[in-house]
């Protein structure tokens, strides 16, 4: 499960590839509960926008934000039916969180060692997300939050090496630039078709202990 990533701050790449401006005011490392840049598209107007959203999806029906401690990753196979995600999936609230890299634990040495995963090209990239809006009853704040979508990675040449032996291997779904618009504007069938690592760009990984 991805719990930590580096949000991109490369404004030119974002403008050239997605036609939007990056927001400001986010940290260099993101953990659940932190804000990061998320790209979304209005299905009514077709407008693409990028703003800050909290890592860890809070469904609209939640009484408080504690649920976000367990909703930062969503299994794409079950997201359309899970209570936390099915409304966002049904409303086609598909987004891209824009990152430089993300981190996963390798247990090849017998203990957890943090590794950094990024594109072999060195470019930033967009990870497929579901997003939702939640009105905080205590403050009246409207909170936008997201969960990364994941798929099985047992056969992935890079992502299959992470997590404990015997555990299912998973990877966040990286959306190749050619499919950015297709993803954020997808209907449910097209979104399901894109939930695969077969179109993902080549990845590279290296140890990155804290």
Secondary structure, DSSP 4 states (H G I P E B T S, - for coil): ---EEEE---HHHHHHHHS--------SSEETT-EEEEEEE-TTT--EEEEEEEES---TT-SSGGGGGG-SEEETTTTTTSTTTHHHHHTT-EEEEEEEEEEEEE-TTSS-EEEEEEETT---EEEEEEEEEEE-TTT--EEEEEEEEEEE-TT-TTGGG-S-TTSPPEEE-EEPGGGHHHHHT--HHHHHHT-SSTTSPPEEEEE---
